[in-house]
Amino acid sequence: MILDSLASAHKYAGLNPLFEKAFAYIQSVDLKALEVGKFDIDGANIRGIVSEKKGTTVEESISEFECHNAHIDIQVCIRGKETIGWKPRGDCKEQKQEYNPEKDVLFYNDAPDMYFGLTDNQFAIFYPEDVHAPMIGDGIIKKLVIKIKI
């Protein structure tokens, strides 16, 4: 997992061949003007999902404590205050159900080891080893999730 602000995003371009293109996209658009929905940035390699909704409770979020096998997430907080729970996948013991390859998601019944906050123009990168519970908050949270194909 990586946490930082978009002003420092250039430092991470070398970590994955598709990160440079993903961060270039993020820098090239008016994030606050993005409409809610799903879209392709680079075919099946890089996809975007914009959501804008009221944050959830901790209990609601950890009921879908998730990780992915086929994608890396770059989650950008566009507006609001989002709290995210996190735990290393290797420490999770209670798999909730079988991996869903169509949705690239695996859920756990474990509780996060820690929580951290994101606000405007901050991001987190979640690798397959990072189980996360996003969208915890009281107000409206607008975010962009970039899905990077592994």
Secondary structure, DSSP 8 states (H G I E B T S, - for coil): -EEEEGGGGGGGGGGSTTHHHHHHHHHHS-GGG--SEEEEEETTTEEEEEEEEE-B-HHHHHTTEEE-SSEEEEEEEEESEEEEEEEEGGG---B-S--BTTTTBEEE----SEEEEEETTEEEEE-TTEEEEEEE-SSEEEEEEEEEE-
